[in-house]
Amino acid sequence: MLASVVVAGSLVTIPVLGTHAWRLLKTSTEGRCAVRNVALTYIQATPSAVLALTDPNHKVTSIELLALKPAVKGVYSGGTVVIVPATTTVVLPDGTSGPVNSLFTSGGADALKNGVDGVLGITSSMIVVEDAAALGAQLTPVGQISVSLTAPVTQQGANGADTQLFPAGAATVAPAQVGTLLAAQGSTDTEAIRLERERAVWLAVAARVGAGVSGSAASGPAAVPSVQSVQSVQSGTSTATTVAATAPTTGTPTCGVTQNVVIPAPKDFPTFFSSLLAASVNVYQLAGLQRNVTPTTPAGTVSVDVTEVAWLMARLVPASVSPANDGPTVYVKSAFSDLVTQTAIARLLFSGANVVLVTVPTGTPPATSTVSVSDQSYLAAAKMLGATLGQAPTVAPTSLAIDGVNVIITLGEDFNAAVTANATANTPATTTTTTITPTTPTAAATTVEVTTTAAPATTKAKKKP
């Protein structure tokens, strides 16, 4: 079946394949070890935890995904805080739509974890639901933070009345009050107001952490965390910092047995959080779209950009990505802007594929996009995915066999030129939605080093046009 979709201002006809069609494209050759007579490569683990904060009314008002950087010499230290809109729309157990934070009230922490994992398309390592005091205690090593509040911070009480907690303006906040600031929910607070405040607070925390705070221990054998450089990047309607483009490590498999070296994740949240603070911390806030109220979109809920989420998770926690489609799993290499990369991802998702890994390669990009497979049974599917790029990229075999990856796509200058030209000529149409647009941060966040089987390299996220 063919369908048309507008991506970056251009109308592209993309093959859309159902479950049966994707299975037919993959041949009956199922013997992975027999087909892949090459060394198998593994995506490094990046443990993640869902942090949910409750206000005095026991309502979850703040949700973050905390992701550790890939372990260096067996040690996890530093990572990224991804701010997830607490009122993101999800399908509730009764089949209706509602905010993801309501799952805690109806089903507890496990239900909330499943809901957040579903929004992000991953399987996180753990969840902790705690109040402001608990988070304040965990942030004690960070010390007081300096943050600028654009509006007074209030908390609605059980009687419905608001109490002001912090006035607008510059504020010096002790660790014990940081959780209160993040969890606060006034009666007139919109998600836009809350997201702006959460981002400002986490950026202030990241600035205080710097290259790592004294009193926080890395998880794993004793090692000295490397110092990361400081870079802040504004990406579209989201505040983006360079995120971990996790590279694979190599092992040699036998049939049914692999020699992948797995670094154990922190065993509990205190250990996890201490590892996060042991080196530089990045901050990324997902954009939210406040939609008009409809029978399927309750008041006060927002939706996130599926393409942005897929791009971020495939860069940040690729080993935790849970494929939702029946199509092939894809590794995208892109040396271009976020816009170009996300355009490719949008087309791949629309075609039924799963994007599980995204990296930013160094060196000169190829003139034309390339598609490669290590398992010939995915050759037909790879050719079909190549067509989604709107051109006819080269499809070739490769000796790079990555566990959990069926197809590798390297974006070329031809795709970059086509998307950039269309984006320049594109004029957004008027819609009935309101984008939650955060302001430019004043505090700097940090870049993340990319660890490869060769020498490490540093990648930088690029601004969207």
C-alpha positions in Angstrom: 0.0 0.0 0.0 1.2 3.5 -0.8 0.4 6.6 1.3 1.4 10.2 1.1 2.8 12.2 4.0 4.0 15.8 4.2 7.5 15.9 5.7 9.4 19.1 6.0 7.2 20.7 3.5 7.3 18.1 0.8 4.7 15.6 -0.3 6.3 12.1 -0.3 4.8 8.8 -1.3 5.9 6.2 1.1 5.3 2.5 1.1 3.2 1.5 4.2 3.5 -2.1 5.0 1.3 -4.1 7.3 2.4 -7.0 9.6 2.0 -9.7 7.0 3.8 -7.7 4.3 6.8 -7.0 6.5 7.0 -10.7 7.3 6.9 -11.6 3.6 9.7 -9.2 2.9 11.9 -11.0 5.4 12.8 -14.5 3.9 12.4 -17.7 5.9 16.1 -17.8 6.6 15.9 -17.6 10.4 19.3 -19.0 11.4 21.0 -15.9 12.7 24.3 -17.6 13.6 24.4 -19.3 10.2 23.6 -16.1 8.3 25.8 -13.8 10.3 29.2 -15.4 10.0 30.8 -12.3 11.5 31.5 -10.9 14.9 28.4 -9.6 16.6 28.4 -6.1 18.0 26.4 -4.9 21.0 24.8 -1.6 21.9 26.1 -0.4 25.2 23.7 -0.3 28.1 22.5 3.0 29.4 20.5 2.4 32.6 17.5 4.7 33.0 15.1 5.5 35.8 11.7 7.2 35.9 11.6 9.8 38.7 8.1 11.0 39.7 7.5 13.6 42.3 4.3 14.1 44.3 2.9 17.3 45.7 1.3 17.6 49.2 -1.9 16.3 47.7 -0.2 13.1 46.7 -0.6 13.8 43.0 2.3 13.1 40.6 3.1 16.6 39.2 6.7 16.1 37.8 8.1 13.3 35.7 11.6 12.9 34.5 13.5 10.1 32.8 17.0 9.9 34.2 19.5 8.2 31.9 23.1 7.4 32.8 25.9 7.8 30.3 27.5 4.6 28.9 29.9 3.1 31.5 33.5 4.1 31.0 36.0 1.5 32.4 33.1 -0.2 34.1 31.8 2.9 35.8 28.5 4.7 35.3 28.8 8.5 36.0 26.8 11.4 34.8 23.9 11.4 32.4 20.8 13.2 31.2 17.6 14.4 32.7 14.7 14.2 30.2 11.7 16.3 31.4 8.4 14.5 30.4 5.2 16.5 30.4 3.3 15.0 33.4 -0.1 15.4 31.6 1.0 13.7 28.4 -2.1 11.9 26.9 -2.2 8.1 27.1 -4.8 5.4 26.8 -6.0 4.5 30.3 -6.9 1.0 31.4 -10.6 1.7 30.8 -9.9 2.6 27.1 -10.4 6.3 27.6 -7.7 9.0 27.2 -6.2 10.8 30.1 -2.9 12.2 31.5 -0.1 9.8 32.2 0.3 11.1 35.8 -3.2 9.8 36.6 -2.0 6.2 36.3 -0.3 6.5 39.6 -3.5 7.4 41.4 -5.4 4.5 39.7 -2.7 1.8 39.5 0.3 2.8 41.6 4.0 3.1 40.6 4.0 0.1 38.3 1.2 1.4 36.2 2.9 4.8 36.0 6.2 3.2 34.9 4.4 1.3 32.2 2.6 4.5 31.0 5.8 6.6 30.9 7.7 3.7 29.2 4.9 3.6 26.6 5.1 7.3 26.0 8.9 7.1 25.4 8.9 3.7 23.6 11.4 2.2 26.0 11.7 -0.2 29.0 13.3 1.8 31.8 15.3 0.1 34.5 13.3 1.3 37.5 10.9 3.8 38.9 10.8 5.9 42.1 7.8 7.9 43.2 8.8 10.2 46.0 7.9 13.5 47.7 9.8 16.8 47.7 11.6 16.0 51.0 13.1 12.7 49.7 14.5 14.4 46.5 15.8 17.3 48.6 17.8 14.8 50.7 19.2 13.2 47.6 20.3 16.6 46.2 22.1 17.6 49.4 25.6 17.1 47.8 24.7 19.6 45.1 24.2 22.5 47.5 22.0 25.5 46.9 21.0 26.5 43.3 20.4 29.9 41.7 17.3 30.0 39.5 15.3 32.7 37.9 11.5 32.3 38.2 9.4 34.0 35.6 6.2 33.8 37.7 5.3 33.2 41.4 5.3 29.5 42.4 2.2 28.5 44.2 0.8 25.2 45.7 -2.9 24.4 45.8 -4.0 23.1 49.1 -6.7 20.5 50.0 -9.2 23.4 50.4 -8.5 24.6 46.9 -6.7 27.8 47.9 -3.2 28.6 46.6 -0.3 29.4 48.9 2.7 31.2 47.4 5.9 29.3 47.9 8.4 31.4 45.9 8.0 34.9 44.4 8.9 35.7 40.8 12.5 36.7 40.2 15.9 35.4 41.1 15.9 32.9 43.9 18.6 31.0 45.8 17.1 27.6 46.6 18.5 25.1 49.2 18.5 21.4 48.3 15.6 20.7 50.6 13.5 23.2 48.7 14.4 22.0 45.1 11.9 19.2 45.3 9.2 21.5 46.5 9.9 23.8 43.6 9.7 21.0 41.1 6.6 19.4 42.5 4.6 22.6 43.1 1.2 22.7 41.4 -0.9 25.8 41.7 -4.6 26.0 40.7 -3.8 28.1 37.6 -0.6 26.4 36.5 -0.6 25.2 32.9 1.7 22.6 31.6 3.6 25.3 29.8 4.3 27.1 33.1 5.3 24.0 34.8 7.7 22.8 32.0 9.4 26.1 31.9 9.9 26.0 35.7 11.1 22.4 35.7 13.6 23.1 33.0 15.0 26.1 34.8 15.4 24.2 38.0 17.1 21.2 36.4 19.4 23.4 34.4 20.4 25.1 37.6 21.1 21.7 39.2 23.2 20.7 36.2 25.2 23.9 36.4 25.9 23.2 40.1 26.9 19.6 39.4 29.4 20.8 36.8 31.9 17.9 36.2 30.6 16.1 39.2 29.7 16.9 42.8 31.7 16.0 45.9 30.0 13.3 47.9 28.5 11.5 44.9 29.9 8.1 44.0 30.1 6.6 40.6 28.6 3.1 40.2 31.1 0.4 39.5 34.8 -0.3 40.1 36.7 2.7 41.4 37.5 5.2 38.6 37.9 8.9 38.0 35.0 10.3 35.9 36.2 12.3 32.8 35.5 16.0 32.7 33.1 17.0 30.0 33.1 20.3 28.2 30.2 22.7 28.6 27.8 23.4 25.7 24.1 24.6 25.6 22.0 24.0 22.5 18.6 25.3 21.6 16.7 22.8 19.4 13.4 23.9 17.9 10.8 24.2 20.6 12.8 22.1 23.0 15.8 22.9 25.1 18.3 20.3 23.8 21.7 19.4 24.9 24.0 16.9 23.2 22.8 13.5 24.2 24.5 10.2 24.4 24.8 8.7 20.9 25.6 5.3 22.4 28.1 3.3 20.3 28.4 -0.5 20.3 31.1 -2.7 21.8 32.3 -5.8 20.0 32.0 -9.4 21.2 32.3 -12.8 19.5 29.2 -15.0 19.5 28.5 -18.7 19.2 25.1 -20.0 18.4 22.8 -19.0 21.2 25.7 -17.7 23.3 27.2 -14.3 23.2 30.2 -12.8 24.9 28.7 -9.4 25.5 30.1 -7.8 28.6 27.3 -6.3 30.6 28.0 -3.7 33.2 25.5 -4.2 36.0 23.1 -1.2 36.5 22.9 0.5 39.9 20.9 -1.8 42.2 18.7 0.9 43.7 17.6 4.5 43.2 20.0 6.2 45.7 22.9 4.5 44.0 21.5 5.4 40.6 21.1 9.1 41.5 24.5 9.3 43.1 26.0 7.9 39.9 24.1 10.6 37.9 25.6 13.4 40.0 29.1 11.9 39.8 29.8 13.6 36.5 28.2 16.2 34.2 24.5 16.2 33.8 22.6 17.2 30.6 19.0 18.5 30.5 16.4 17.9 27.7 12.8 19.0 27.8 10.4 17.3 25.5 8.2 19.7 23.6 4.4 19.4 24.3 1.4 20.3 22.2 -1.6 21.7 24.1 -4.5 20.5 22.1 -8.1 21.8 21.9 -10.4 19.8 24.2 -12.2 17.0 22.3 -14.0 13.9 23.4 -10.7 12.0 23.1 -8.4 14.8 24.3 -9.3 15.8 27.9 -8.7 19.3 29.2 -5.2 20.0 30.4 -3.5 17.2 28.6 -0.7 17.5 26.0 0.8 15.3 23.3 4.4 14.8 22.6 6.1 14.6 19.2 6.5 10.9 18.4 9.4 11.6 16.0 11.3 13.7 18.6 10.8 11.0 21.2 12.0 8.3 18.9 15.1 10.4 17.9 16.0 11.2 21.5 15.6 7.7 22.9 17.5 6.2 20.0 20.4 8.5 20.9 20.1 8.4 24.6 19.0 4.9 25.7 19.1 2.8 22.5 19.6 -0.5 24.4 16.3 0.2 26.2 14.2 1.0 23.1 11.2 -1.3 22.7 10.2 -1.7 19.1 6.5 -0.9 18.7 6.1 -1.7 15.0 6.4 -5.1 13.2 8.9 -3.7 10.7 12.7 -4.0 10.8 14.8 -2.3 13.4 16.9 0.5 12.0 20.2 2.2 12.9 20.4 5.8 11.5 23.7 7.5 11.0 23.3 11.2 10.4 25.9 14.0 10.4 23.2 16.6 9.7 20.9 18.8 11.7 18.2 17.5 14.0 15.6 18.6 11.4 17.2 16.4 8.7 17.6 13.4 11.0 14.1 13.6 12.4 12.7 13.9 8.9 14.3 10.6 8.0 13.0 9.1 11.3 9.5 10.3 10.6 9.5 8.6 7.2 10.9 5.4 8.6 8.3 5.3 11.4 5.5 6.1 9.0 6.6 3.1 6.9 6.3 0.8 9.9 10.0 0.5 10.8 11.5 0.9 14.3 14.4 3.4 14.8 16.5 1.9 17.7 19.8 3.6 17.4 20.9 7.1 16.1 24.5 8.3 16.1 26.3 11.4 14.7 29.3 10.1 12.7 32.5 12.1 12.2 34.1 12.8 8.9 32.6 13.7 5.5 29.0 12.4 4.9 28.5 10.3 1.7 27.2 12.1 -1.3 24.2 9.8 -1.5 22.4 7.9 1.3 23.4 4.3 1.8 21.5 1.3 3.2 23.2 -1.8 4.4 22.4 -5.2 6.0 24.5 -7.9 7.6 21.7 -10.5 7.3 20.6 -11.0 3.6 17.1 -12.0 4.7 16.5 -8.3 5.4 17.7 -7.2 1.9 14.2 -6.7 0.4 13.0 -4.8 3.5 16.2 -2.6 3.3 15.4 -1.7 -0.3 11.8 -0.8 0.7 13.1 1.4 3.5 15.6 3.1 1.2 12.6 4.2 -0.9 11.2 6.0 2.0 14.0 8.5 1.7 12.5 9.7 -1.5 15.5 8.6 -3.6 17.2 5.4 -4.6 20.0 4.9 -2.2 22.6 2.1 -2.6 21.7 -1.1 -0.7 24.7 -3.3 0.1 25.8 -6.0 2.6 28.0 -5.1 5.6 30.1 -7.0 8.0 28.9 -4.8 10.9 26.3 -7.0 12.6 24.7 -5.2 15.5 22.6 -7.2 18.0 19.0 -5.9 17.7 19.6 -4.0 14.4 18.3 -5.3 11.1 19.1 -2.3 8.8 21.8 0.4 8.9 21.0 3.7 7.1 23.6 6.4 6.6 22.1 9.7 5.4 23.9 11.4 2.5 24.3 14.9 1.2 21.5 14.4 -1.3 18.9 13.8 1.5 20.2 16.7 3.5 19.9 19.0 0.5 16.4 17.9 -0.3 15.1 18.3 3.2 16.9 21.7 3.8 15.5 23.1 0.5 12.0 22.0 1.4 12.2 23.4 4.9 13.4 26.8 3.7 10.5 27.0 1.3 7.9 25.7 3.7 5.5 28.0 5.5 3.7 26.5 8.4 -0.1 26.4 8.1 -2.4 27.7 10.8 -3.5 25.1 13.3 -5.7 24.8 16.3 -3.0 23.7 18.6 -0.7 25.6 20.9 3.0 24.6 21.1 4.5 24.8 24.5 7.6 26.7 23.7 10.1 27.1 26.5 12.4 30.1 26.8 16.1 30.0 26.0 18.0 28.7 29.1 20.4 30.9 30.9 22.4 28.0 32.4 24.6 25.9 30.3 24.3 22.1 30.1 27.0 19.7 28.9 28.0 17.6 26.0 28.3 13.8 26.1 31.3 11.9 24.9 30.6 9.1 22.4 32.3 5.9 23.3 33.3 3.7 20.3 35.4 0.6 19.7 38.0 3.0 18.4 39.0 6.4 19.8 36.2 8.3 21.6 34.8 11.4 19.8 32.6 14.2 20.9 29.4 15.0 19.1 27.4 18.2 19.2 23.7 18.6 18.6 22.9 21.2 15.9 20.2 23.8 15.9 17.1 23.2 13.8 16.7 25.7 11.0 
